[in-house]
Amino acid sequence: MEDFELQLDRIKYYGEKAGEALENKHGRDLRGYYKVYFAEQSWRIVFQEIDKEFELIEITLVGKRDSVYKMADMLINGE
């Protein structure tokens, strides 16, 4: 749990610079979203900075590496 909280703090402090940009890959268009790893890189936090002026971050999804991108695509693109 400590690793998860550390990553959330990084996102709060650095915004999108805390993560790695996601792309349009494997038929999943996740451009504009970012990811950070935790739990020995087996879990992901997918997020986006929705308002730079107010530094507003939205955590879209937290999940295991195996399924997080498919679930994020379903949430974001409705597929």
C-alpha distance (Angstrom), angle and dihedral (degrees) to the residues before:
residue distance angle dihedral
M1 . . .
E2 3.79 . .
D3 3.81 91.1 .
F4 3.83 90.7 52.1
E5 3.81 92.3 50.8
L6 3.80 90.6 47.1
Q7 3.81 90.3 54.9
L8 3.82 91.6 48.0
D9 3.81 88.8 52.4
R10 3.82 89.9 50.8
I11 3.81 90.1 51.5
K12 3.81 91.2 48.6
Y13 3.79 92.3 50.0
Y14 3.82 102.3 37.8
G15 3.80 103.1 25.0
E16 3.79 114.4 -160.9
K17 3.81 90.0 -7.7
A18 3.82 87.9 71.2
G19 3.78 92.2 66.7
E20 3.74 143.6 50.3
A21 3.81 116.3 -104.7
L22 3.79 116.5 -110.4
E23 3.78 120.7 -137.7
N24 3.78 143.2 -161.7
K25 3.79 97.2 -78.9
H26 3.80 134.5 153.6
G27 3.82 90.0 1.8
R28 3.81 92.4 -55.5
D29 3.79 115.0 117.3
L30 3.81 105.2 -155.0
R31 3.80 97.3 151.5
G32 3.80 111.9 146.6
Y33 3.81 91.7 35.3
Y34 3.78 129.7 97.7
K35 3.78 137.1 -155.0
V36 3.76 137.1 -148.9
Y37 3.79 126.7 -173.4
F38 3.78 131.8 -132.3
A39 3.83 138.9 164.0
E40 3.80 93.4 50.4
Q41 3.81 90.4 -44.6
S42 3.81 94.1 -62.8
W43 3.83 94.0 110.8
R44 3.81 130.2 52.8
I45 3.78 136.6 -156.6
V46 3.81 111.1 -152.0
F47 3.80 114.0 -161.3
Q48 3.78 145.4 153.6
E49 3.77 135.2 -153.2
I50 3.79 102.6 -123.9
D51 3.81 99.4 179.1
K52 3.80 120.2 24.3
E53 3.81 94.5 -175.9
F54 3.80 92.5 58.1
E55 3.82 93.3 29.3
L56 3.78 91.6 -124.0
I57 3.82 115.7 173.0
E58 3.79 125.8 -170.6
I59 3.79 119.1 -155.8
T60 3.79 101.6 -147.2
L61 3.78 100.7 -177.7
V62 3.78 144.3 -13.3
G63 3.77 116.3 -156.8
K64 3.77 151.0 127.9
R65 3.76 117.2 -66.9
D66 3.80 92.6 -114.7
S67 3.79 95.6 64.2
V68 3.80 109.9 12.0
Y69 3.81 97.1 94.7
K70 3.80 94.5 48.2
M71 3.81 90.7 48.7
A72 3.83 91.3 45.7
D73 3.80 90.2 51.9
M74 3.80 90.3 51.3
L75 3.82 91.6 50.4
I76 3.80 96.0 43.4
N77 3.80 101.9 37.0
G78 3.80 100.7 23.6
E79 3.78 94.4 -123.2
